[in-house]
């Protein structure tokens, strides 16, 4: 991303799927058990990025616009209302004020998707009609994933029936903690089958998996079972997306691609609320996976407040002054 004229194509909304879908593969336990994670080396590598990778001025604005197109704009609160979802969908359609886009010489853009609970799927579908923006539903007893298995599977089917294009499922952490890889694989395959044509994002809840090695192995299992995306967190754990976890997961994605030729997406979620953090994640994706993964069909941020901070930074770029946060509300 360099000159603005080059970024117009790069930041416009892409179709939901342009890659061959990940159909998965047979469980390869030798591959899984051979996966290791050098924690100290991973942490050192992750720590270098915020200091080494920075972009300024027009280049920073271009990267921030790219980040917006990769946001799953999310509301997952117990007090969600139809009105809140309507306002969130309106923001998803027009995430940046028109005067800022004009000043940046940019066409209209949208976010990557809108993510809601099952009860709000139909409301989101109705309010996003004709926009091309997918609706994602969290499912399978989100966030703990401890409801009866048949109910978790049925919840997926109900959300797909209601119009969800994407399903964010949560895995059973106990399968990872007890190294029951067959059970995790079978669970993920069942969830993938229940999704049908809807794409499935596997939430690992990495803050509850104990070790980076467990994160690496769980990532690989979910991809073998047909996950279209692997995702860090529900956003409800004490520790959510981190750079070391991201490095482990995207290197698992890279290994899977090199062995199968199938591209799987990545979604960090939870705690990413500042524009500068989004830039670091994008830089890591570019360095580790390449430019193809910098598109919304292969990369998403799970976020709500992130968009507001990005819009404030874009206003500062255009006007030289920061505006109040309330001027960039999500809903």
C-alpha positions in Angstrom: 0.0 0.0 0.0 1.7 3.2 -1.2 0.2 6.0 -3.3 -3.5 6.6 -2.8 -4.4 5.8 -6.4 -3.1 2.3 -5.8 -5.2 1.8 -2.7 -8.6 2.3 -4.2 -8.8 -1.2 -5.4 -7.0 -2.6 -2.3 -9.6 -1.2 0.1 -12.9 -1.8 -1.6 -15.0 -4.7 -0.3 -14.2 -8.1 -1.7 -16.6 -11.0 -2.2 -17.1 -13.3 0.7 -15.1 -16.1 -1.0 -12.6 -16.1 -3.8 -10.5 -19.0 -2.7 -11.2 -22.7 -2.9 -12.8 -23.5 0.4 -10.8 -25.6 2.9 -12.4 -29.0 2.8 -10.0 -30.3 5.4 -8.1 -33.6 5.4 -7.8 -36.8 7.4 -6.5 -36.4 10.9 -2.7 -36.7 10.8 -1.6 -37.3 14.4 2.0 -37.6 13.5 2.0 -34.1 12.1 0.1 -32.8 15.1 2.4 -34.4 17.7 5.5 -33.2 15.8 4.5 -29.6 16.2 6.5 -27.7 18.8 6.7 -24.0 20.0 9.8 -22.3 21.2 8.1 -19.8 23.5 11.2 -17.6 24.1 12.0 -17.3 20.4 8.3 -16.6 19.6 8.1 -13.9 22.2 11.4 -12.3 20.9 10.2 -12.3 17.3 6.8 -10.8 18.3 8.4 -8.1 20.4 10.4 -6.8 17.4 7.4 -5.8 15.3 6.0 -2.8 17.1 9.4 -1.1 17.2 10.5 -2.0 13.6 7.4 -1.7 11.6 5.8 1.8 11.4 4.2 3.8 8.6 3.5 7.5 8.4 1.4 10.0 6.7 -0.3 8.9 3.5 1.0 5.4 3.9 -0.5 5.1 7.4 -3.8 6.4 6.2 -3.8 3.7 3.4 -3.0 0.9 5.9 -5.8 2.1 8.2 -8.3 2.1 5.4 -7.2 -1.4 4.7 -7.8 -2.4 8.3 -11.3 -1.0 8.2 -12.2 -3.4 5.4 -11.0 -6.3 7.5 -13.1 -5.5 10.7 -15.8 -7.8 11.9 -17.8 -5.0 13.5 -19.2 -6.7 16.6 -21.8 -6.4 19.3 -22.0 -9.3 21.8 -23.6 -7.8 24.9 -26.4 -9.0 27.1 -28.2 -5.7 26.5 -28.1 -5.8 22.7 -31.3 -4.4 21.2 -32.7 -4.2 17.6 -31.9 -0.5 17.6 -28.3 -1.1 18.5 -27.9 -3.6 15.8 -29.6 -1.3 13.2 -27.1 1.4 14.1 -24.2 -1.0 14.0 -25.2 -2.1 10.5 -25.5 1.5 9.3 -22.0 2.1 10.6 -20.8 -1.1 8.8 -22.2 0.3 5.5 -20.5 3.7 6.0 -17.6 3.2 8.5 -15.8 6.4 7.6 -17.5 9.8 7.2 -18.0 10.9 3.6 -16.0 14.1 3.9 -12.9 12.2 5.1 -13.1 9.8 2.2 -13.4 12.7 -0.2 -10.4 14.4 1.4 -8.5 11.1 1.0 -9.6 10.7 -2.6 -11.2 7.3 -1.7 -14.3 5.6 -2.9 -16.9 4.2 -0.4 -15.7 1.2 1.7 -17.4 -1.1 4.1 -16.3 -3.3 7.0 -15.6 -7.0 6.5 -18.7 -8.3 8.4 -21.1 -7.7 11.2 -20.9 -10.2 14.1 -23.9 -10.7 16.5 -25.6 -13.3 18.7 -28.1 -15.6 17.1 -31.1 -13.6 18.2 -29.9 -10.6 16.2 -29.0 -12.4 13.0 -32.3 -11.8 11.1 -32.2 -8.1 12.2 -28.6 -7.8 10.9 -29.5 -9.6 7.6 -32.4 -7.2 7.1 -30.3 -4.1 7.7 -27.4 -5.2 5.5 -29.5 -6.3 2.5 -27.8 -5.4 -0.7 -24.6 -4.2 0.9 -22.5 -7.3 0.3 -21.5 -7.3 3.9 -21.7 -10.8 5.5 -23.4 -11.5 8.8 -21.5 -13.6 11.2 -23.1 -15.3 14.2 -21.3 -16.6 17.3 -22.5 -20.1 18.1 -22.0 -23.4 19.9 -22.7 -22.1 23.4 -20.5 -19.0 23.0 -18.4 -18.1 24.9 -17.8 -21.2 27.1 -18.9 -23.9 24.6 -20.3 -26.0 27.4 -23.9 -26.6 26.4 -24.9 -30.1 25.3 -23.3 -31.1 22.0 -26.5 -31.6 20.0 -27.7 -28.1 21.1 -24.5 -26.6 19.9 -24.9 -28.2 16.5 -28.5 -27.2 16.2 -27.6 -23.6 17.2 -25.3 -23.5 14.1 -28.1 -24.8 11.9 -30.6 -22.2 13.2 -28.2 -19.3 12.6 -27.6 -20.5 9.1 -31.3 -20.8 8.5 -31.7 -17.2 9.8 -29.3 -16.0 7.1 -25.9 -16.0 8.7 -23.1 -16.2 6.1 -20.4 -17.0 8.7 -20.5 -18.9 12.0 -17.9 -18.3 14.8 -17.8 -21.5 16.8 -16.0 -22.2 20.1 -14.0 -25.4 20.6 -14.1 -27.5 23.7 -10.9 -26.4 25.5 -10.9 -29.6 27.5 -10.0 -31.6 24.4 -6.9 -29.5 23.9 -5.9 -29.6 27.6 -6.3 -33.4 27.7 -4.6 -33.8 24.3 -7.7 -35.6 23.0 -7.0 -34.6 19.4 -9.5 -37.1 17.9 -12.3 -35.6 19.9 -11.4 -32.1 18.8 -11.2 -33.1 15.2 -14.6 -34.9 15.3 -16.2 -31.9 17.0 -14.8 -29.5 14.5 -15.9 -31.7 11.6 -19.5 -31.9 13.0 -19.6 -28.1 13.3 -18.2 -27.6 9.8 -20.9 -30.0 8.4 -23.7 -28.2 10.2 -22.5 -24.9 8.7 -23.2 -26.1 5.2 -22.3 -23.2 2.8 -21.7 -20.8 5.6 -18.0 -20.3 6.4 -16.9 -21.4 9.9 -14.4 -19.6 12.1 -13.0 -21.8 14.9 -12.4 -19.8 18.1 -9.6 -21.4 20.1 -9.9 -19.3 23.2 -6.1 -19.3 23.3 -5.9 -17.6 26.7 -7.3 -20.8 28.2 -5.2 -23.4 26.3 -2.2 -23.3 28.7 0.8 -23.3 26.2 1.7 -22.0 22.8 2.3 -25.6 21.7 -1.3 -26.3 22.5 -2.3 -23.3 20.5 -0.2 -24.5 17.5 -1.6 -28.0 17.7 -5.2 -26.9 18.1 -4.8 -24.6 15.2 -3.7 -27.4 13.0 -6.4 -29.8 14.1 -9.2 -27.2 13.3 -7.7 -26.6 9.9 -7.5 -30.4 9.2 -11.2 -30.6 10.2 -12.2 -27.9 7.7 -12.1 -24.6 9.5 -12.3 -21.6 7.0 -10.7 -19.3 9.7 -9.0 -19.8 13.0 -9.6 -17.2 15.6 -7.8 -16.4 18.8 -10.5 -15.6 21.3 -14.1 -14.9 22.2 -13.1 -11.6 23.7 -14.4 -12.8 27.1 -11.3 -14.5 28.4 -8.8 -12.8 30.7 -6.2 -12.9 28.0 -7.3 -12.5 24.4 -5.4 -11.8 21.1 -1.6 -11.3 21.6 1.3 -11.0 19.1 3.0 -14.3 20.3 -0.3 -16.2 19.9 -0.8 -14.6 16.5 2.6 -15.6 15.3 2.0 -19.2 16.3 -1.4 -19.4 14.6 -0.4 -17.7 11.3 2.7 -19.9 11.1 0.4 -22.9 11.5 -1.7 -21.4 8.7 1.4 -21.1 6.5 2.5 -24.7 7.2 -1.0 -25.9 6.3 -1.0 -24.0 3.1 2.5 -25.3 2.1 1.4 -28.9 2.7 -2.2 -28.7 1.2 -2.3 -25.7 -1.1 -5.4 -24.5 0.9 -5.5 -21.0 2.4 -7.2 -20.6 5.8 -8.1 -17.2 7.2 -7.0 -15.7 10.5 -9.0 -13.5 13.0 -7.5 -12.0 16.1 -10.2 -10.9 18.5 -10.4 -9.2 21.9 -8.4 -6.3 23.2 -7.5 -4.8 19.8 -8.9 -1.3 20.2 -6.2 1.1 18.9 -5.3 2.0 15.4 -1.6 1.5 16.1 -2.2 -2.1 17.2 -4.1 -2.8 14.0 -1.0 -1.6 12.0 1.2 -4.0 13.9 -1.1 -7.0 13.2 -1.3 -6.1 9.5 2.5 -5.8 9.3 2.9 -9.3 10.9 0.4 -10.8 8.4 2.2 -9.2 5.5 5.6 -10.5 6.6 4.6 -14.0 7.6 1.9 -14.8 5.1 2.1 -12.3 2.3 -0.1 -9.8 0.6 -2.8 -12.3 -0.3 -3.8 -12.6 3.3 -4.4 -8.9 3.6 -7.9 -9.2 2.2 -11.1 -9.6 4.1 -11.8 -13.1 2.8 -8.6 -14.3 4.7 -8.1 -11.8 7.5 -10.4 -10.1 10.0 -10.2 -8.1 13.2 -12.8 -9.0 15.8 -13.5 -5.6 17.2 -15.9 -2.8 18.0 -14.1 0.2 19.4 -11.2 -0.2 17.0 -13.1 1.4 14.1 -13.7 4.6 16.2 -10.0 5.0 16.9 -9.1 4.4 13.3 -11.6 7.1 12.2 -10.1 9.5 14.7 -6.7 8.9 13.3 -7.9 9.5 9.7 -9.5 12.7 10.8 -6.2 13.8 12.3 -4.4 12.9 9.1 -6.9 15.1 7.1 -7.3 18.0 9.5 -4.3 18.0 11.8 -6.5 17.8 14.8 -8.1 15.0 16.8 -11.8 14.9 17.3 -13.7 13.7 20.4 -14.3 10.0 20.5 -18.1 10.5 20.8 -18.1 11.8 17.2 -17.2 8.4 16.0 -19.7 6.2 17.9 -20.4 2.6 16.8 -24.1 2.6 17.6 
